[in-house]
Amino acid sequence: MSPLVRTWNVFHGNASPPERRAYLEEMVRLATEDEPDVLCLQEVPVWALSRLEDWSGMRSFGAVAARPLLVSAELGRLITDLNHGLFRSAVTGQANAILVTRGLRVLGTDSIVLNPPAFRRRISKELDLPGSLQLKWAKERRVCQAVRTEALTVANLHGSSVPDWRVPDSELLRAATFATAFAEPADVLVLGGDFNVIRERSQTMTKLVEWGFTKPISWIDQVLVRGARTRPAHRWPDERRRLDGKLLSDHAPVEVTIE
């Protein structure tokens, strides 16, 4: 067995550039049509969590990051349907999701908040962050979720998007520490998602290589693996995520095959 692990920030289902309509179902079907073993998703509207299994044919495990502005996630969907390019996640909230092939037995799940108040206070003091950046960091809740299967353990994160690489880098270290503690020592461990920090500005990614993880590729979307050999990670070319002339999402999927 050579598991294929893929990650994709689906941009709330939007094309790039955003349009009035969304393509979330088409994105999920595209990302699962070749039957990957694991698919990590970020920026999933909360209303869509209940639909992912139908669209993909896989088991789905979600973790809500930003809760919907309205009481009903479905009402948020109806409002956003008026113009996806305008509303994006304003009323629908957003979540992470890990999709797992039905052939893998799931042994456990867990999640943590990446930017809880106590953590923000500590890191803000250590990094001497200005008040305006601290407010921006606090504005949007971010999470890391993990799923342990009989073959591998996968952690999926979406780092904060703020104008200081050190902030999402601190969240990445928090996520990696959580994932390492969640996994059993002998597990193949995958850390994937939208890190929102590039390798050239990340002290954490340097540490992760020292911890035994594979080397990161360029830009912010990554699939890092510890405990097994892998084929080189690669990012989809634009043409692979183009549908009827529309470029799906402002991120390209990244994937790794574990040997």
C-alpha positions in Angstrom: 0.0 0.0 0.0 1.3 3.4 -1.0 -1.1 6.0 0.5 -1.7 9.2 -1.4 -2.2 12.2 0.8 -3.5 15.5 -0.7 -4.3 18.9 0.8 -6.3 21.7 -0.7 -7.4 25.1 0.5 -10.7 25.3 -1.4 -11.2 29.1 -0.9 -14.8 28.7 0.3 -15.6 27.1 -3.0 -14.7 30.1 -5.1 -13.0 30.3 -8.4 -9.9 32.6 -8.8 -10.9 35.4 -9.3 -14.1 34.9 -7.3 -17.4 34.9 -9.1 -21.1 35.1 -8.1 -21.4 31.3 -8.0 -19.2 28.8 -6.2 -17.8 25.4 -7.3 -17.3 23.6 -4.0 -19.0 20.4 -5.0 -17.0 20.3 -8.2 -13.8 20.9 -6.3 -14.4 18.0 -3.9 -15.3 15.7 -6.7 -12.3 16.7 -8.7 -9.9 16.2 -5.7 -11.3 12.7 -5.0 -12.0 11.3 -8.4 -8.6 9.5 -8.5 -9.4 8.0 -5.0 -6.7 9.5 -2.8 -6.4 7.8 0.6 -6.5 11.1 2.5 -7.7 14.6 1.5 -7.1 17.5 3.9 -9.3 20.6 3.2 -9.2 24.1 4.5 -11.6 27.0 4.2 -14.6 24.7 3.9 -18.0 26.5 4.6 -19.5 25.1 7.7 -22.8 24.1 5.9 -20.7 21.9 3.6 -19.4 19.6 6.3 -22.5 17.4 6.1 -22.2 17.1 2.4 -18.6 16.1 2.0 -19.2 12.3 2.3 -21.8 12.3 -0.4 -19.6 14.4 -2.8 -16.4 12.4 -2.2 -17.5 8.8 -1.3 -15.0 9.0 1.6 -15.4 9.3 5.4 -15.3 12.9 6.5 -14.1 14.4 9.8 -14.7 18.1 10.3 -13.4 20.7 12.7 -15.1 24.1 12.8 -12.7 27.1 13.0 -14.9 30.1 12.6 -18.5 29.6 13.5 -21.2 30.9 11.2 -22.3 34.4 11.8 -26.0 33.3 11.8 -27.6 30.7 14.0 -28.2 28.5 11.0 -25.3 27.4 8.7 -27.8 26.6 6.0 -29.2 30.1 6.2 -25.7 31.4 5.8 -25.4 29.2 2.7 -28.5 30.7 1.1 -27.3 34.2 1.7 -23.9 33.5 0.4 -25.4 31.9 -2.7 -26.5 35.4 -3.8 -22.9 36.3 -4.5 -20.1 34.1 -3.4 -17.4 36.5 -4.6 -18.8 39.1 -2.3 -19.8 37.2 0.9 -17.1 34.4 0.9 -17.1 33.2 4.6 -18.7 36.4 6.1 -21.8 34.5 7.2 -21.1 30.8 6.6 -18.0 30.4 8.8 -15.2 28.1 7.9 -13.9 24.7 8.8 -11.1 22.2 8.2 -11.9 18.6 7.1 -10.0 15.4 6.7 -11.5 12.9 4.3 -10.3 9.3 4.6 -10.9 6.4 2.2 -13.4 3.9 3.6 -10.7 1.2 3.4 -8.8 2.7 6.3 -10.0 2.0 9.8 -10.1 5.2 11.9 -8.9 4.8 15.5 -9.4 8.2 16.9 -9.8 12.0 16.3 -8.9 15.2 18.1 -8.4 18.9 17.5 -7.0 22.1 19.1 -7.4 25.8 18.6 -4.2 27.3 17.2 -4.7 30.8 18.5 -6.5 30.7 21.9 -6.2 33.8 24.1 -3.5 32.5 26.4 -1.3 31.4 23.6 -1.8 34.7 21.7 -0.8 36.7 24.9 2.4 34.6 25.4 3.5 34.8 21.8 2.6 38.5 21.4 4.8 39.2 24.4 7.7 37.1 23.1 7.5 38.6 19.7 6.7 42.1 20.8 3.7 42.3 18.5 2.0 45.7 18.0 -1.6 46.0 19.3 -3.0 46.3 15.8 -1.5 42.9 14.8 -2.7 41.3 18.0 -6.3 42.4 17.2 -6.0 41.0 13.7 -4.7 37.7 15.0 -7.6 37.4 17.5 -10.2 38.2 14.8 -10.4 34.7 13.3 -10.2 31.4 15.1 -7.9 28.8 13.5 -7.7 25.0 14.3 -5.6 21.9 13.7 -7.4 18.6 13.6 -6.0 15.1 13.6 -7.2 11.7 12.6 -5.4 8.5 13.5 -5.9 5.4 11.2 -4.5 2.0 11.2 -2.0 3.0 8.5 -1.1 6.6 9.4 -1.9 9.6 11.5 -2.8 12.9 9.7 -3.0 16.4 11.1 -4.6 19.2 9.1 -4.0 22.8 9.9 -4.8 26.3 8.6 -2.5 28.9 10.0 -3.5 32.5 10.6 -3.1 35.0 7.8 -1.5 38.1 9.4 1.3 40.4 8.2 4.1 38.8 10.2 5.4 35.3 9.3 6.4 34.6 12.9 2.7 34.4 14.0 1.6 31.4 11.7 5.1 29.9 12.3 4.3 29.8 16.1 1.0 28.2 15.3 2.8 25.6 13.1 5.0 24.6 16.0 1.9 24.4 18.2 0.2 22.2 15.6 3.2 19.9 15.2 3.6 19.5 18.9 -0.1 18.5 19.2 0.1 16.1 16.3 3.2 14.4 17.7 1.6 14.0 21.0 -1.6 12.6 19.4 0.2 10.0 17.3 1.7 6.9 18.7 5.5 6.8 18.5 5.6 4.2 15.7 3.0 5.9 13.6 3.6 7.4 10.2 2.7 11.0 10.9 1.5 13.5 8.2 1.3 17.2 8.9 -0.5 19.0 6.1 -2.5 22.0 5.2 -2.2 25.7 4.6 0.6 26.8 6.9 0.4 30.4 5.8 4.2 30.7 6.3 6.9 30.0 3.7 9.9 27.8 4.3 12.3 30.7 3.9 10.7 32.5 6.8 10.0 29.5 9.0 12.1 28.5 12.0 9.6 25.7 12.7 9.9 24.0 9.4 13.7 23.8 10.0 12.9 22.2 13.4 10.5 19.7 11.8 13.2 18.5 9.4 15.3 17.9 12.5 12.4 16.0 14.0 12.4 13.6 11.0 9.8 15.2 8.7 10.3 15.5 5.0 11.6 18.8 3.6 8.9 21.4 2.7 8.3 22.6 -0.8 7.9 26.3 -1.9 5.0 28.4 -0.8 2.5 27.9 2.0 0.7 24.7 1.3 2.5 21.6 2.5 2.3 17.8 3.2 5.2 16.8 5.5 5.7 13.2 6.5 7.6 11.5 9.3 8.3 7.8 9.7 8.2 6.7 6.1 9.9 7.2 2.7 7.9 9.4 0.3 8.0 10.3 -3.3 8.7 14.0 -3.9 5.8 16.3 -2.9 4.3 18.2 -5.8 1.7 20.9 -6.5 -1.0 20.5 -9.2 -0.4 22.6 -12.4 -3.2 25.1 -13.0 -4.7 23.2 -15.8 -5.5 20.3 -13.6 -7.8 22.5 -11.4 -9.4 24.3 -14.3 -13.1 23.7 -15.0 -14.8 25.1 -18.1 -12.1 27.8 -18.2 -12.5 28.7 -14.5 -9.5 28.3 -12.2 -10.8 26.6 -9.0 -9.5 28.2 -5.8 -6.6 30.6 -5.3 -4.6 27.7 -4.0 -3.4 24.6 -5.9 -3.6 21.1 -4.3 -0.4 19.6 -3.0 0.1 15.9 -2.6 2.6 13.2 -1.5 2.7 9.5 -2.0 4.0 7.5 0.9 6.1 4.5 0.1 
